Amino acid sequence: MTDPQGRFIFIKGHIGARLVTLANLYLPNTHQCTALRKIRNKLAKFAEGPLFCGGDFNISPDSPKEAAASPGASQPSKRRRFHQLLQTFQLVDCWRAMHPAGRDYTFYSHAARVYSRLDLFLMSHHTLHLIRTVSIGSITWSDHAPVLMDLEVPDLPPRQYQWRLNESLLKDVVHREYLTEAITHYFDENDNGEVTDPLLWEAHKSVLRGQLIQLGARCKRDRGDKIQSLLADIQTFETLHKTTPSAEHYSALSSLRSELRELLHHHACRSLLLTKRSYYLHGNKCGKLLARALRQKYQSTYIPKLRRSDGSFTHLNDEIIAEFHTYYHSLYNLRDSPPPAKLMADYLAKALDVTISPDQAEALDVPFTSEELAEALKATPTGKSPGPDGFSIGYYRTFLKSLGPYLLRSFNAIDEETSFPAEALRATISLIPKPGKDLLSCSNYRPISLINNDIKLMAKMLARRLNPILP
């Protein structure tokens, strides 16, 4: 539920197995208590389950004893009415509940040059035990400080994670040199003829994945340390400015905030690249249409409930995944090893009535070359989701010189006796609902398989060979 004037937004849904309501409020600069009473009456009709309410209330609940005695403190009568409303609605100021004797602020008025605590989290008494911590951050890119609340959410399922290569690591020259050396070292140490070429190639992914995870973690840690150092300096100068306002303190504070904004800007750019949604600058009407289309698209991929094979229903995420796994395992008739070549040849001989000449067959069967691999890489678009191994096309393009010979050896080694390892042939299945069908049944979703990019490259090279002789 939203307010046409932008004063509130209410959301309710499940976090784990618990139904909760989230409310974000923005009260006007005047008549805050009247606005809060009207909003709370609407919220009472909407809310289900525990309520978590936060926002800019434009009124400080702190008395002069709890905060700085300054023009930033709210009028006593207004503050008293605000506390009476909170008591009537059985809501508690979370930060004050966790910091009974604390003194901190969330807003700095440049005009009045005073601090005040206007941004609050409110919860009911019987849910206060869910709070782990509540803290007030530093004022950085806004004139308000963030209020951070860490909650204990029971029955929250563990987050599922699938590793993907962070291609921003490949843009750094030092990182590329480090990874090139790691690739060279791996093949020099392990290319001794003791394992097949496909297995040697597949194992390199595990080694390089570990190197990339380590490299990414180090970059994240260094960036986090830099941010924490800046935040600590900002907090120090904020404290000085709160107690002893001066032009020198404010100038140093502004410089530190500018440096932090620049660092956060680079992180935000990467976050926008990672997101699946595309944002465009349009007029209001187009923007609403695009937002509605995106919302409908993402709602269509949500599977809240599924019918089991025995006719019963499940709402649990793990059980829904297991049911789809069982269904597609049976549908694809998966085996640990591929069917015999003779069986496939007999099937194709019966199903097809078109043959190729011996010369064409010989041309199809020659070993793959580095030129073919380079052309396949060039023709493969970037920005696509990788397969289960997480390696993108950008990885193969960046390290083609080091990886190319071993990738070709892996492809060319495949014959009747040597096959790909099972891990190489795995795929991630994404489900697209069939329109107009019963979405409680596994059979009414269209599977889209994301295979590993090295297998895609082999398929593209085969397709380019077949293309000239196809009828």
N, C-alpha and C positions, 0 to 999 in steps of 0.2 A: 504494500500500500504506500502511495506517495502523496505528497501535498502539492497542489498546483503552484503554490507560492514558494516551494522549496524549503519548507520549514521542517519536514521530517520524511523519513523513509523507513518502513517497517518490512522486515523479512522474517518468515518462519520456515523451518525445515528441520531435517534430521542431521545432527552431528554424531556420527556413529549410530547408535541405536536410540538416541535421546532426541525428542522433539524440543526445539528451543525457539525463542523469538529474539531477534536482534532489532534494535531501534536506534537510529541516528537522528539527533535533534539539533536544530539551530534556532535559538530563541532570538526575538528582536531585541534591539537596544533599550526599548522601553516596554512597560507592562509585561515583564517576563513571566510573572506568576499567573497572570490571566491566560497567556499563551500556553504555558505549561499545563494548566488545568484542562484546557480544551484538547490539547494533544493527548494528554493522559486518558481522557474519556474515550477518545477514538482508539487508543492503544489497548484499553481494557477489553474492548469488543473484538479486537484482532488477535491478541496474544494467546499463545498456547505454550505450556511448558515453562521452564525457567526463562526469565527475562534478563537480557543483557542490554543496558541502555547507555549510550554515550553521546557526547557532542559538546558544542559550544553553547553554554547556557547564558552567556552574557551577564552573569551575576556571580559575585564571589560569595561562597557560603561561609568564608572565614571571618571570625570576629577579630577586632583589633588585637586581642590577646593571642590569636592563632596566626595572624599575619601582620605585615608591616602597617603601622598606623599611618595611613596615607590616603590621598584622594582615591587610590585604587580600591579601597574597601567599600563595599556596598552600603547603602543607607541602612541603619539598624532596623527600621520598620519593614523595609523590603526584604532584608535578609531574614527577619523573623517570620514573615509570611512564607518565604521560600522553604524554610525548615519545617514549618507547619504542614506545607503541602507534601514534603517528603515523608513526614510521619503519617499523614493521612493515606498516602499511596503505599506505605510500608516499603519505601526505598531508602537505601543507605549510600552515602558518599563513600565509594570504595577506597579512594586514596586516604581519606581522613580516618577510615576504620583501620587501615593498616599502619597509619602514621599518626597516632593520636596527638603527639607533641611536635610533629614535624612542621616545617615552614618552607614552602617552595611555591613557585609561580609558573603559570603556563602562558602568560601574555604580557607583553611590554608595550605600553602606550608611548609612542614617540612624541605625541603632542603634549601629554601631561607628564611624561617622563616618570612613570610609575609602573610597578609590577602588580599583577593580580592573578588569582587562580580562577579562571572562567571555564576551563574545560574539565569535564567530570565523567566518571563512570558511575552509574547507579545500578544497584542490584537489590533484590529482596533479602531479608535477614536469613531465610532458610537456605540460600544458595551461597552465602559468604564463605562456607567451608571449601568451595571449589577454587577459591583464589589462592594462587601460589605467591605471586608478587604483584605489586602495583608501584610504578615509578613514573617520574616526570623527566622527560629527556631535555635536551638543550634546544633552544630556539635557533634554527639554522636557516633554511631557505624560506620560511614563513615567519610571520610575526607572532605565531603561536608555537608553543612547545608540544611535542607529542606526549600523550599519556599512554603508557604501556602497561597492559595487564596480562599476566600469564595465568591461564586457568587449567585446572585438572578436569579433563573430559572423560568420564567413565565410558567403557565399552567402545572406545574409538579404535577401529581396525587399523592394523599396521599399514603404513604407506607402501604401495608397490612402486618399485623403482627399476627402470631399465636404463642402463648406461648408454649414452650417446656421446660421440666425439664433440667436444667444444671446439669448433673450427676457429674461434678467435685465437686459440693457442698457436695455430699454424701461421698466423700473420706476423708473429714476432720472429725476427731473424735468429736471435739466440735460441729460442725454442726449436726452430727448424733444425739448426745445427745439432742441438742436443738429441733430437729424435732421429736424425739421420745417423748419428754415431751409434745410437741404441739399436737401430735396424741392422747396421753393418756388423756390430758386435754380435748380435743374436745369430745371424746366418753364418758368420765366421766360426762361432763356437759350436753350432749344432748341425751344420751341413757336412756330415761325416759319412753319409750313406747308411746309417743304422736304421733310419725310418724312411717311409715313402715320401715322395715330394709333396703330395696333398696333405699329409699329416704334418710335415715340416712347416708348410705354409699356414695351416690352421693354428698350429701352436704359436706361431709368431704373433697372432692376434692377441692371445692371452698375455704374452710378455709386453707387447706395446700398449695394451689396454692398461696394464698395471703402471707402466711408465707415464702414460697420459693422465691417469687418475692421480698419481703422485705429483705430477707437474701442475695439474689443475688445483690440487689441494694447496700446494705451496703458493701459487699465485693468489688464491682466495685468502690464505692466511696472511700473506703480506699486505694485501689490500685491506683486509679486516683490521690488521694492526695499525695501518695508516689512518683508517677511519676512526678507530678507538683513540688514537693519539690526538687527532684533531678534535674529537668530541671532548676528550679530557681537558684540552687547552681551552676549548670554548666554554666548558663548564666552569673552569677556573676564572676566566675573565668575566663570565656572567655573574659569578658570585661576588667578584670585586666590584662590578658595575652596580649590582643590586645594593651592596652595602655602602659603596662610595662612588656615586656617579661622577664620571669625568670624561672629557673628550678623548683623552689618551686610551682609556679602557675601552671606550666604544669604538674607536678607530681600529684597535687591535682585534676586537671582537668581530667587526665587519670583515676584516681581512681573512680571518680564520673561517668564517662562514662562507665566504666566496670560494676559498680553496676546497672546502668540503662539497659545495655545490658542484664544482667542476668534476670532482672525483665521482660523485653520485650520478652525474650526467652520463659519463661513459658506461656506468653499470646499467642505467635505464635504457640506453641505446641497445645494449646487448639483450636486455629483457624483451624489448620490442621485436628484435630479430627472432627470438626463440618462440614467441607466441604464435599460435596457429591462426589468430585473427588478423585481418588487415584493416588498418584505419585510414580513412581518407578525409580530406577537408572538403566539406560540401556545405550547402545551405542547410538551414534547419529542417526543411521538409525532407530533403534527401537523406540527411543524417538519421532522421527517425525511421525512414524506410529501411536503411541499411542496418540499423540497430535491431529492428524488428526481424529482418531476414536472418541476421546472425543468431538472434535469440532462438528463433524457430529451428535453425540448423542444429544448434547444440542441444536443444530439448529433444530433438528427434533421435539423438544417439544415446540418450539416457535410458538405462534398463533397470527400473526399480523393482521388477517382479518377474518371475519366470516359472513356467509350469514344468515340473520334473517329468521324467519318463513314466513314473508310476501314477501320474495325475495330480499329485500334491503340488503345493506352491512354495516358493522360497523367496525371501526378500534379502537374504544375506549375500554380500558381495562374493565371499569365497565360494559359497555353494553355487551361485550363478555361474562363476567362472568354471568350476568343476563340471557343471552340467554341460556347458558348451564344449569343454575339452572332451568329455565322453562322446558327445554327439559327433563332433568332427573326426575324432579318432576312428569311430565306427564308419562314418561316411567315406572317409578317404582310404579305409582299409590299410592303415599304416603298418609297415613292416620294419624290422630292424635292418634288413638288407634288401636291395633292389631285386626285382624278379629276374630270372635267368634270361640271358640274351636271346636264346633260342625261342623261348616263350614269346618274347616281344616281337621277334622276327616273324614267327608264325602268325601272330595276330595281325601285324601290318600287312603281310602277304595276302591275307583273306580280306582285309578291310579296304585296301587300296588297289586300284587297277592301273596306276601310273607309275612307270619306272624311269630311271635315269640311266644314261650310258655309263660304261665302265670308266671312261675318262672323267666324266663328271663326278662319279663316286670317288675316284682317286683324288680329284681336286678338293673334294669336301673333307677328305681324311688326312690331308697333309698337316703337319704340326702348325700351330698358331705362331705368328711372327710378331716381332715388336711393333712393326708398322700397323698391323691389324689392331693390336692393343691400343696404340696411340689414337687411331681413328675411332675406335669404340669409345674411348674416354672422351674424346672431343665431341662425339655425338650424344653423349649422355648428359642430360641437364643436371645442374646442381640444385641445391635447396630442397631435394626430396628426402623424405623420411628414410633412414637406413633400416636394414634388417635387424635381426636379433643381436648380431655382433656389434652393432653401434657405429661401425666405421662408414663414414660418408664418402661420396665421390671425391670431395676435396682432399681427403687423405691420399687417395691413389694418384690424383693429379700432382699433388705437392711432392710426393716421394716416388714418382714413377721411375726415375733413374735407379734408385736403390731397390725398389720392390719389383719392377717389371720382369727381370730375368727369372726370379723365383716364382712369380705368379704364372708366367708362361710355362715353366717346368711343371707346376702343379696341374695346369690344364692339360698339357701334352702327355702327362703320365697316366691319364685316365684310360683304361682299357677294360677288357673282360676280367682281368685279375685284380686290377687296382681301381678302387672307387673313392668317391669323396667321403671323408668322415661324416658321421651323422650330424655333427654340429654345424657343418657347412651348409646342409640342406634344410635346416630349420627355417621356419617363417613365423612372423608375427601376424596374427589374423585380426583385422579390424572388421567390425560388423556394421553393415548398413541396413537399416530396416526396409523391408519391401513395402511400398505404399499400399494401403488398403487391406493389409493382412493382419492376422491375429498376432500381436507382438509378444504374446506370452509363450509362443512356441519357438524353439531353436531353429526350426526349419524355415521360419519366415524372416530370416536375416540373411543378407547377401554377404558372403565372406570376401574380403579383400586381403590378399596375402602380400606381406612385405618381406621379400627375400633379401639375402645379403648382397651387397653391391658387387662383390667379386663374381658371384654366380650370374648376376645381371650382365656383367661385362662379357662373360663367356657366351651367354645366350645371344647377346648383341652381335658378337663376332660370328657365331653360327648363322644368325639371321642374315647378316650381310653376305655370307657365302652362298646361302640358299637363294637370295633374292634374284640373281641373274638367271637362274634356271627354273624358277617357278613359272607355271603356265599363266 
